[in-house]
Structures are given as structure tokens and as C-alpha cells.
Amino acid sequence: MIIGTRGSSLALAQANIVAGILEKRGVITSRQIIKTTGDSFTDRPLHELNGVGAFVRELDERIISGEIQIAVHSMKDLPTKRPEELSTSAVLMRDSPHDILITSDGSKLDDLPQGAIIGTTSMRRRAQILRYRPDLNIQDLRGNIDTRLKKLQAGHYDAIMLAEAGLQRMKWDIDIDFERLNPDDFCPSANQGTIAVVTLKGSEADTLVSMIDHAPSRIETQVERIITNEVEGGCVAPVGAFAKISGSGNEIFARAEVLSLDGSEYIRVENEIPRDNYREHALELGRELVGKGAKELVAEAVCQLSSVRGQQLK
């Protein structure tokens, strides 16, 4: 079976992880690299690419056309609304969901000087950093992990923010210390640290791939997606969501928040919800977030970003 993947080193590492698991079950695979919209425009922030699905659409089309049978994605890139023909056949066991900060000299976030330049293109990370330390200077940072680290080492940034899961999948031992950021202050993006495997619904690939699904990770990611779907922030607004099944397995801790672009305002909900009927309880949390004004914050962020883009095009 042909696995479609983006061509970045991280995307290939993820595809190889899936291929390795499948091949242990007797499924022979090959890889096909597909360039996506998100890969074609590395000189601009993701919110300018009509961001939702920027790394996904082309792979979806290749599955539907029959050119590939399997697609591997960072699950946080998958839009909430998916083509009816497709199935998210497997969610792999989650890696670290946390954000990390890497500095050129090993400094921690609290130790950075006023006005230090932080690299990230994530609206969520930008807002959370500014909420925590509004004195810092946040600059856009696109490119794969290799490129981002090179830009840090070249002195273009004092620090950069990344997902810890990316380093885990690349199996890199970084010489420079990194700081795992406290999730109380830096709630991750929904589904961060999770790999999703997509196939044509009802196909042989769907049947085979579904055998490698990790049920607890699927439940956790579904809780996060249900909550954020109520907010309808896409990848434009600063939205974070995180769910974790408790040690007993009977409850799920869920947290979600929406921030203004500058981090000066935010709305958060969190609660322990029962695993039984988790969909219903996650929906209630999402509606609670909306009831506190989350959609208004999202609309404000979209308006501000649209205004900035309009001025840039003049």
C-alpha cells in the first residue's frame, strides 16, 4: 500500500513510524511524497494561507482519487470537518503534547532579557507568550525543524518555540537544553503530539489501519476536537485544548482556552469529566467556553488579522 506524506523530515519520520507498525503486522508499504499548499508558501504565516487544511487537502484528494491508500498527518493539522469519503482509521499513541522553548545559550523563559526575540508562527503560542511575558518580541518563524534550529543558531532569534513531539519523533538529542513549558500557562493546540492515519472509508486500508488505533489517544483527541469545534476558531485564532484520561481510566481532565492576539484577554474552561458519555460532556465544556465569550474573541482575532493582511496588500 502507498503511504502519502509531505516531504519534510518530520513528516517522513511520522510516515516511517506508521509504516514500521504496519509492516510488523504484515502490511507492505511504500512512500509517496506530496507537496501541499502549506509547503509551497514558507514565506508567510499560516493564517494567510486560509490555514485550515493547508497541509492536508492535497493528500485527501490523492486518497479519494486512488493514487495513494494511506495518508499520515500531524493530527492537529486535520480540520474538524472532513470529507465524507475519508476515515481517520487510526490515532497512534500520543507523544508529548507540550510546547518547548529552545534558546541559543540554555536560558529559560523567565531569564530572557526584556525585548528578546522569540520565533513562532503559531497564533496560540504567540498569544500565550505575550500573556506570560508581554515585554518579549514575537517574530514569525516558518520552516521545518532543521531550518528553525539553524535560524536560532545563526542568531536570528533569541529563542524559538516548538512542539516537543517533533523532537521525539526525529529521535534527536539536542546539545542545547530546552525548557518544557508549563501547560497551566501554555495549553497545547488540540491534538498536538498525535499522529493520525487517514484512509478511504470502508476500504481494505481502512480495515488494516484501524488495527493500530490507540483507543485512549483517540478519546482524548476527540474531546479536544469537540470542544474547539464549538468555538470555530480554525487555525487563525489563538485556541488551545488538552484532554488526558486519568490513571483510573474513569475520568478525563479537559482544559481549553481562547486568547486575544496579544494575550491580554483570555477565556478558559477546565474540568474532570466522566469517560462514559464523554462526547456529551465535552460538548458542554465547549458550550461553556462559547457562553463565556469565546466566539467574540475569535471574531476579534479574525478581524484584526484581516485588517493587517489588507494593509500589507495595499
N, C-alpha and C positions, 0 to 999 in steps of 0.2 A: 504493500500500500504506500502511496505517496503522501508524505507529510509536507504541507506548505508552511513556510516560515519566512519572516523577514530576515534580512541578511546581516543584521548587527551581531556582534559577538555574543551578546546576552540572548538574543532571540535564538541563535543557533544552539547555544548551550541548553536552552529550555527545550528545543526540539529534540536534542540528543538525549535529554533526560527521559522524555516521553518514549522515544524510540527504544531506549535501553529497557524500560519497563515492559513495553510491548514485546520486544524480542525475547525476553525471558519467558514470555507466555507463548512463544512460537509464531508471533506475527512478524514477518519480514517487511522492513520498511526502507524507503529511500527518501531523500530530502529534495525539495524544490524551493529555491529562493524566489520570493516575490517582493517586488518593490511597491511600497504603499504610499499613499498621499503624504502621510506623516514623515516618511523617509525622504521625500522629494524636496521638501522645503525646510531645511535645517537652519535657515537664517532668520526665522521668525517664531514668535511664541505660538504655542499650540492653540490658544484661544483665537488666533487669526486664521486657523485652518478649518473653521467650522468644526472644531475639535472633536466632537463626539464621533467615534468610529474612524478617526484619521489613520489608525494603524490596523484597521480591521476589514473595511469594506471590500478591498480587492481580494483578500483571502476568502471571504464569504462568497464572492462571485465565482471564484475558481472551484469551490466545492459544489456549488449549485450547477455549474456547467459540466462537472465531472472530470475536470482537469486534475484535481487532487482529491483525495478521500478524507484527509485529516488536516486540521489547522491547529497550531499551538499558539496560545496568546498569554500575555500577562493579563490576568482576569480583570484587573482594574481598567484595562483599555476597552473591554467589551461594553457596548451600550446596553442600557437596561432593556430597550425594545429591540428584539432580534427578529430576523426573517423567519417566517413560519416553517420554512423548509428545513431549518437547521436545528440541531440539538447540541447543547453543551453536555456531551456524553460523559465527561469526567472532569472532576475538580481534584487536583492532586493534593496530597497532604501539604498544608501550608508551611512555608518557610517564615522567617521573621517578618512581622508586619511593620516593624518600626522604621522610623527615619533615623539617619545618622548624619553627623556633621564631621567633615574631614577638613583639617587645617594644615597649612604647609609646615607649621612648627609644633604641632601637637597641642595647641591651645584649646581650651574648652570654650563653649559658647559664652559662659559668664565672664571669661577672661579676655575676650576680644576687645580691642580698643574702640572707643566711640568712632562711628563712621566707617568701620571695617566693611569691606565689600563682600557680600555673600552671593554666591551664584545658585540660582534655581529658576526654572521657568514655570514651576507649579504655582498656581494662584493660591492654593491651600497653604503650601509651605511658606510662601511669601507673607501671607496674612498672619500666620501663626508666629513667624519670626518677629514681625513688626509688633504683634501683640506682646510678645515676651520682651523684646528689646527694640523699641521704636527708633532708637538712635542709629541703628545699622542701615547700611546702604545696600539694597537688594537689586541685583542686576540679572538680566536674562542669561540662561546657560542651557544651550541645546547641544545635542551630540550624544554619541554612545558613551559608555562608562570610561573607555580608554581616553577619548577626546576630552572629557570633563576633567579627568585627573591630570592630563597633560596641561590643560589651561590653568589648573591650580598650581602645578609645579612651575609653570612659566611666570607666575606672579600676577596673572590677570585678576585673580580673586584672592581674598584672604582666607576664605572658607567656601566649601560647596556642600550642598545637601543632596543626599542620595537615599534610595531605599536599601536597607541592609540586605534584603533578599537577593538583590542583584549581585552583590559581592559573594554571597553564599553559593549562588548557582555557578558563578565563574570560578569558584574554588580558589580565590585569590587570598594570599596572605599579604596584607598591605604593610609596608615598612612603617608608614606613618600611622600613629594612633588615631582611632576615630572615637567619637562620642555617640553613644546611643541616646537619642533624645527622649526625655520623659514623656510617655503617652498621655499623661494628665495635661500637659501643655501642647503636645503635638499629636493630636488624634490623627491616625493614618487615614489615607484615602480608602474608600470602600474597596475591599478585595485585595488590598496591597499585600504582596508576598505570596500570592496564589497563582498557580498555572491552571488555565482552562484548556480543555481539548474539545474541539468542535468537529462535528461530522454532519452528514446528511441524515435527517431524521428517518429512522426505520431501515437504514442501510446495514450491510454487513459490518462496515466500520463502526457504526453506532453500537451494534451488539458487542463487538470485540472491545472497543474502548471503554464501554460502560463497566467492564470488569475491573478496571483500575481506578474507579472512582473512590475517593475517601469521604465517606458519609459525614463525619463531623465537620470537615472543612467545607463541604457543600452547604451544610446547615448554617454555619457561621457566615459564609458569604451571602447566602440568601437573606439572612436577617439584615445584613448591611445594605443590600440592594433594595429590599422592600422599604426600608426607612428612607434612603436617599431618593428613591423613585417618587415619594410623596413630595419632596422638595423641588424636583425637576431642575436641578442646577447644572446638569451635564458636567462638562469639564471646565466650564467657564468660571463659575462661582467657586469661592473657597468653601468646600464642603468636605467634612471628614466623617467617617463612620467605622466603628470597630465592634466586633462581637466575638466572644470567647465562651465556649462551653465550660462549665465549672468542673472541678475534679470529680464530683459525684456523678456528673453526666446528666443531672436532672434539671439544671438551670443554665441560663445563658446570660452573661453580663453583656449589655449593649450600651454603647455610647455613640452619640452623633452630635455634630455641631455645624453651624453655618456662620461664616465671618464676613465682615465688610472687607473690602480690598486692602485697607490699611490696618486691619486688625483692631481698630479702636472699638468696634462693636461686635458682639457675637451672641449667639443663642445656642444653648446646649441642652440636651436631654440625656439621661442615663438611668439605667435601672437593671435589676435582675428580673428576667422573665422566665417563665417555665418553658422547658423544652417541648412539652406537649402543647400543641396548637401554637407553636412559635410564630407562625406566619401572622396569625391574628394579633398577637401581642406586639410583633414588630410593626405592624400596620398602625397600631395605636400609638406607638412611640413616634412614628413618622408624622402622624396627625397632630400629636402634641407639639412636635417641632414646628409644624406649619402654624398651629394655633398661637405660638409664641412670636410669630412674625418672620419665620424663616424665608418665606417666599418674597417678602418685601425686601429683605437683604439681598436675595438673589437678583431680583429685578433691578435693584440699585447697582449691583456689581455689573450686570449686563449693560446697563445704560452708560455707566462710566467707561467701560471698555469700548463700547461702540463709539462714544464721543472721542476717545483717544485715537481710535483707528481712523475715524473720519477726518480728524485734524492732520494725521500723518499722510492721508491720501490727497490732501489739498496741495 
